[in-house]
Amino acid sequence: MSGTAGQGGNTPKKWMLLRAVEEAREPLGLKSTSLNVLRAMVSFMSGDQISADQDDRHICFASNVAIAKRTHVSVQTVERHISALVELGLIRRVMSANGKRWARRDRQGRVVTATGLSLMPLSERYAELIQEAQRHADRALEFTLLRDKVSAALASLRKLVADDTAISDLMATVRNALRRKPDANVLGNLLAEISVEISQITQADTENLRANDHENEGHKEDSLNPIVKKEKHSQIQVSPDQMERSFPRLCSELRFARDQTHCDRLMDDIAEYLRFGQTWYAMKSTHGPALRFMVLGYIFQRAENIKSHQAYLISLTSKIDRGDMQPTALLAQNSK
């Protein structure tokens, strides 16, 4: 299984492995707290990749207390979710006789042997997780399209009837169903029922209705300060204390950076994990390092609540570039 973990003979980086788990979280039945505990464990790994070459490349020997502190939950909660991750086969225990986690180092300070929680299953199951995530995404897309068809058909029906009260019961049924996240069978039955009522509806009508739907796929957010002057990006200055207070998750990842080059590479890895695409790399030629750090830290801090990270990045930078939002507002918002 481990031979299929990489693509093109390359072992995926740790953030790619974590991304695969996140995208497969629903079919896996993985709870958000379990995912946060796993993310904290990954962040304790000093290398960029999970590898069996050395113990400290795949074994997290951080204590439950340390993991709890980074995850902002209790030690008991960490213990419970570690057991869940083990049961799901995403990590495995490599424990000593006394059940403790520890690391032995040589004279140069390198870890030569360790016990704790191995993350090798993430690498071993990478291809499997990617396939499961893709199947789930396909099912989700089919469900979304079916919801769209039901909504479009109902809108078309309302155009065809002179009095909404004539279809009030059907409209109430559809709206209640959509609010309750129905399964595909329920939506299919509703679509069939609406189609009977409006047999004259055509595919062209549905497409026109769909074309008028400008739903924003990204996470919507009101301007934090609608009347502001556009700041000069190159002059933004943020103190280390402000960074730590506003973006603790990003700062915890960058503590392992050996120098600025390594720091930039780690930020690129996180941007890749968030799937910023070429938008992130384009920012390098148009925005200063402080602003890039703030935007990355801002989105990374609230990643679980954002539907499309790339769309959110584009929206956020557009507001800043237009002067609709001051970059320093990112600090104030995250400090709350």
Secondary structure, 3 states (H helix, E strand, C coil): CHHHCCECCECCEHHHHHHHHHHCHHHHCCCHHHHHHHHHHHHCCCCCECCCCCHHHCEECCCHHHHHHHHCCCHHHHHHHHHHHHHCCCCEEECCCCCCCEEEECCCCCEEEEEEEECHHHHHCHHHHHHHHHHHHHHHHHHHHHHHHHHHHHHHHHHHCCCHHHHHHHHHHHHHHHHCCCCHHHHHHHHHHHHHHCCCCCHHHHHHHHHCCCCCCCCCCCCCCCCCCCCCHHHCCCCHHHHHHHCHHHHHHHCCCCCHHHHHHHHHHHHHHCCCCHHHHHHCCCCCHHHHHHHHHHHHHCHHHCCCHHHHHHHHHHHHHHCCCCCCHHHHHHCC
